[in-house]
Amino acid sequence: MFRNFKTVSRVIFGRGCFAQLSDILDDQRKGTDSCMVFLVDDVFKERPLGARIPLGDADLLLWVNVDHEPTTRYVDDLTLRIKTFRDRLPDGVIGIGGGSTMDLAKAVSLMLTNPGSSVDYQGWDLIKNPAVYHVGIPTLSGTGAEVSRTAVLSGPEKKLGLNSDYTLFDQMVLDPELTAGVPKDQYFYTGMDCYVHCVESLTGTYLNAFSQAHGEKAIGLCREVFLDGTPGSDEKLMMASYMGGMSIVYSQVGICHALAYGLAFVRGIHHGIGNCLAFDCLEAYYPEGVREFHRMMEKHHIRLSRKGLENVHPEEVERMVDVALTLAPLWENALGQDWEQKMPREKVRGLYEEIIAGG
């Protein structure tokens, strides 16, 4: 049976389109005491973007910290703060920031309408009730979080997303101007998340014409940005992020992302960096992609950060393996239905040992 998947229903794209956010939200406000909740990366607290947020009199602005990747506990805390702010649900939740902020906004919008803890919904299609209206406004390009049906969270037992058709944003605002000033290394690591999405989608067993069409266009844009250095790179990478995310909507990622989840859960390594550290050691599985990745690193003078991989204990490696092996769809996409025979536990352990040793 074919999946009947959802996509984000409304998208606005273009330099300066953030200025239209107020008009977009006005169409969703209910009454004179309407409340919108803005979850905004606290890096913008003292920057011009913070002053441009169109706050209404009854709106709530929450500065969120994403120095570490989102946790179920943080989502539950934010949800409680919103529920105690007033006696009815907000008319909308707006996330402004990078992929982690996008995931927080998606998760909070779900937990406002679903009982219990976000821990209860880590998995596939466990969400029962639609989220409140929610908007994604990325200030980094590459994660694809703005188009993904997943809100990735680290819980007490695992790092796993809230995967649901209800997770998808109702509206995206894609303004390339918002990515101005991103540090070079962060720009590269986040962009490589998109590149790896495409490689894993295009080489996976789940590949189909839909995912291929989006993945091929996205990877072409990544090459223009990171190899050719053509004009309009910010716009191209934002579209690559969107189309790379669409590519995995109807397929899946693979080995690199599975390994990166373990690095993030056990050692708190940010997703973009974790992907690069893992991908660097996967030439046996993605030979052309890894060789091209190395050329991109050389062109942009990137030296992979190894912060967080110091003095890793054997029991931590075992926990990484545990996390990675819970992600069966990723392994199946990469290796086929018999992936467990092709990738036994000791082989996964060996990959982590290689990553930790630096290749």
C-alpha positions in Angstrom: 0.0 0.0 0.0 1.3 3.5 -0.9 1.7 6.1 1.8 -0.8 9.0 1.6 1.5 11.6 3.1 0.9 15.2 4.0 3.1 18.2 3.1 3.1 21.8 4.5 0.1 23.4 3.0 1.3 27.0 2.7 4.7 28.3 1.9 6.0 31.8 1.3 9.5 32.3 -0.1 11.6 35.3 -0.9 14.0 37.9 0.4 12.2 40.1 2.9 9.0 37.9 3.1 9.4 37.8 6.9 7.8 41.3 6.9 4.5 39.6 5.9 4.3 37.5 9.0 1.9 39.9 10.8 -0.6 39.6 7.9 -0.2 35.8 7.8 -1.0 35.5 11.6 -3.9 38.0 11.4 -5.8 35.5 9.3 -5.5 33.0 12.1 -6.2 35.2 15.1 -9.5 34.6 16.9 -11.0 37.6 18.5 -9.5 40.7 20.1 -7.7 38.8 22.9 -6.0 36.4 20.4 -2.8 34.9 21.7 0.1 33.7 19.5 3.1 32.0 21.1 6.6 32.7 19.6 9.4 30.3 20.4 12.5 32.1 19.3 16.2 31.1 19.5 17.7 33.2 22.3 20.7 34.1 20.0 18.4 36.7 18.5 17.5 38.3 21.9 19.9 41.2 21.3 19.8 41.2 17.5 17.6 43.2 15.1 15.4 40.2 14.3 14.1 40.1 17.9 12.7 43.6 17.5 10.9 42.7 14.2 8.7 40.0 15.8 5.1 41.1 15.3 3.9 40.7 18.9 0.2 41.3 19.7 -0.8 42.7 23.1 -1.8 39.3 24.4 1.0 37.3 22.7 3.7 35.3 24.5 7.3 35.4 23.5 9.5 32.7 24.8 13.3 32.8 24.2 14.4 29.2 23.8 18.0 28.0 24.3 19.2 25.4 21.9 22.9 25.2 22.9 22.0 21.6 23.5 19.6 19.6 21.3 15.9 19.6 22.3 14.8 17.2 25.0 11.4 15.8 26.0 11.8 17.5 29.4 12.3 20.9 27.8 9.3 20.4 25.5 7.1 19.5 28.5 8.4 22.5 30.5 7.6 24.9 27.6 4.2 23.3 27.2 3.3 23.8 30.8 4.4 27.5 30.7 2.1 28.1 27.8 -0.8 26.3 29.4 -0.5 28.3 32.6 -0.1 31.6 30.7 -3.9 31.7 30.0 -6.9 29.5 30.4 -7.3 28.5 26.7 -5.1 27.3 23.9 -3.1 29.8 21.9 -4.2 30.5 18.3 -0.8 29.5 17.1 2.8 28.6 17.8 5.6 30.2 15.7 9.1 28.8 15.8 11.9 31.1 14.7 15.4 29.7 14.5 17.4 26.7 13.3 16.4 23.1 13.2 16.3 22.6 16.9 14.0 25.6 17.4 11.8 24.2 14.5 11.6 20.9 16.4 10.7 22.6 19.6 7.9 24.5 18.0 6.5 21.4 16.3 6.7 19.3 19.5 5.1 22.0 21.7 2.2 22.6 19.3 1.5 18.9 19.5 1.8 18.6 23.2 -0.7 21.5 23.7 -3.4 19.2 22.4 -2.2 15.7 23.4 -2.2 14.5 27.0 0.8 13.3 29.0 4.5 13.8 28.3 6.2 14.1 25.0 8.1 10.9 26.0 4.9 9.0 25.3 4.9 10.0 21.6 8.5 9.2 20.6 8.0 6.9 17.7 5.9 6.7 14.5 2.3 7.8 14.3 1.6 7.8 18.1 0.0 11.3 18.1 -3.8 11.2 18.2 -4.9 14.8 18.2 -4.1 17.5 15.7 -1.7 20.2 16.8 -2.5 23.9 17.2 -1.7 26.0 14.2 2.0 26.3 13.9 4.5 28.2 11.7 8.1 27.4 10.9 10.6 30.2 10.1 14.1 28.9 9.6 17.1 31.1 10.2 19.5 28.4 9.1 19.4 26.3 6.0 20.0 22.6 5.7 18.1 20.6 8.4 14.9 20.3 6.4 13.1 20.6 9.8 10.7 23.2 8.2 9.2 20.5 6.0 9.7 17.4 8.1 6.9 15.3 9.7 9.3 14.7 12.6 10.2 16.7 15.8 13.4 15.1 16.9 13.8 14.9 20.7 16.2 13.3 23.2 14.3 11.5 26.0 15.4 9.7 29.1 15.8 6.4 27.1 16.4 7.4 23.5 16.7 10.1 20.8 13.7 9.6 18.6 11.3 11.9 16.9 7.6 12.6 17.3 6.8 11.3 13.8 3.3 12.2 12.7 1.3 13.8 9.9 0.2 16.3 12.6 3.8 17.3 13.2 4.1 19.2 9.9 3.9 22.9 10.0 0.8 24.6 8.6 2.8 27.5 7.2 6.5 28.1 6.3 8.1 31.5 5.9 11.3 31.0 3.9 13.3 34.3 3.9 16.9 33.9 2.9 17.7 37.3 4.5 17.3 35.6 7.9 20.4 33.4 7.4 22.7 36.4 7.1 25.6 36.4 9.6 25.6 32.7 10.3 29.2 31.6 11.3 31.1 29.8 8.5 31.4 26.4 10.3 27.8 26.4 11.4 26.7 27.3 7.9 28.7 24.3 6.5 27.6 21.8 9.1 24.0 22.6 8.7 24.3 22.6 4.9 25.9 19.2 5.1 22.8 17.9 6.9 21.0 18.6 3.7 23.7 17.1 1.5 23.6 13.9 3.5 19.8 13.8 3.4 20.2 13.7 -0.4 22.9 11.1 -0.6 21.1 8.8 1.8 17.8 9.2 0.0 19.2 8.8 -3.5 21.2 5.7 -2.7 18.5 4.1 -0.5 16.3 1.1 -1.1 13.2 3.2 -0.5 14.1 5.4 -3.5 11.3 6.3 -5.9 10.7 8.9 -8.6 9.2 11.4 -6.1 12.1 11.4 -3.7 14.6 11.1 -6.5 13.2 14.3 -8.3 13.5 16.3 -5.1 16.8 14.8 -4.0 18.6 15.3 -7.3 17.6 19.0 -7.5 18.6 19.5 -3.8 22.0 17.8 -4.2 22.6 19.9 -7.4 22.0 23.1 -5.4 24.3 21.9 -2.6 27.0 21.4 -5.2 26.4 24.9 -6.6 26.7 26.3 -3.1 29.6 24.3 -1.7 31.7 23.5 -4.8 30.9 26.1 -7.4 30.4 29.1 -5.1 27.7 30.6 -7.5 25.8 33.8 -6.6 22.7 33.6 -4.5 24.0 30.8 -2.3 21.7 31.7 0.6 18.6 31.4 -1.5 19.9 28.2 -3.2 20.7 26.5 0.1 17.3 27.4 1.6 15.7 25.8 -1.4 18.0 22.8 -1.1 17.0 22.4 2.5 13.3 22.4 1.5 13.7 20.0 -1.4 16.1 17.7 0.5 13.5 17.5 3.3 10.9 16.7 0.7 13.1 13.9 -0.7 13.1 12.1 2.6 9.4 12.7 3.2 8.6 9.8 0.9 11.8 7.8 1.4 14.2 7.9 4.4 17.7 8.7 5.6 20.3 6.1 6.4 23.4 4.9 8.2 24.9 8.3 8.8 21.8 9.7 10.5 21.4 6.6 12.6 24.9 6.9 13.9 24.5 10.7 14.5 21.5 10.0 16.7 23.7 7.9 19.0 26.4 10.6 19.1 23.8 13.2 20.0 22.0 11.2 22.7 25.1 10.0 24.5 27.5 12.8 24.0 25.3 15.8 23.1 27.0 16.3 19.7 24.9 18.6 17.6 23.2 17.0 14.7 25.0 18.8 11.8 28.4 18.1 13.3 27.5 14.5 14.2 26.4 13.9 10.6 29.8 15.2 9.4 31.8 13.1 11.9 29.8 10.0 10.9 29.8 10.6 7.2 33.5 11.1 7.2 33.9 7.4 8.1 31.3 5.9 5.7 33.1 5.8 2.4 32.5 2.1 2.2 28.8 2.7 2.1 28.6 6.1 0.3 31.8 6.2 -1.7 31.0 9.0 -4.2 29.2 11.1 -1.6 32.0 10.9 1.0 34.6 11.8 -1.6 32.6 14.8 -2.7 32.0 15.8 1.0 35.8 15.8 1.4 36.2 18.1 -1.5 33.6 20.4 0.0 35.5 20.4 3.3 38.7 21.2 1.5 37.2 24.1 -0.5 35.7 25.7 2.6 38.7 25.0 4.9 36.7 23.0 7.3 38.4 21.0 10.0 35.8 18.8 11.7 35.2 19.7 15.4 35.9 16.7 17.6 34.6 18.4 20.8 32.6 15.9 22.7 34.5 12.8 21.6 37.1 13.0 24.3 37.6 10.0 26.7 34.6 8.0 25.5 34.0 5.0 27.7 33.2 1.5 26.3 29.8 1.6 28.0 29.0 4.9 26.3 29.8 3.3 22.9 27.3 0.5 23.8 24.6 3.1 24.5 25.3 4.7 21.2 24.9 1.4 19.5 21.6 0.8 21.4 20.2 4.2 20.1 21.3 3.6 16.5 19.8 0.1 16.3 16.4 1.4 17.4 16.1 3.2 14.0 15.2 0.2 11.9 13.7 2.2 8.9 17.0 4.1 8.5 19.1 0.8 8.3 16.5 -0.8 6.1 16.6 2.1 3.6 20.4 1.9 3.5 20.9 -1.9 3.4 17.6 -3.6 2.6 15.2 -5.8 4.6 18.0 -8.1 5.7 19.9 -5.2 7.2 20.3 -7.0 10.6 22.4 -9.7 9.0 24.4 -7.1 7.1 24.9 -4.8 10.1 25.2 -6.9 13.3 25.9 -5.1 16.6 29.6 -5.6 16.5 29.8 -3.9 13.1 27.9 -0.8 14.4 30.2 -0.7 17.4 33.2 -0.8 15.0 31.8 2.2 13.1 31.5 4.2 16.3 35.0 3.3 17.3 36.2 4.5 14.0 34.3 7.8 14.4 35.7 8.3 17.9 39.3 7.6 16.7 38.9 10.1 13.9 38.8 7.7 10.9 
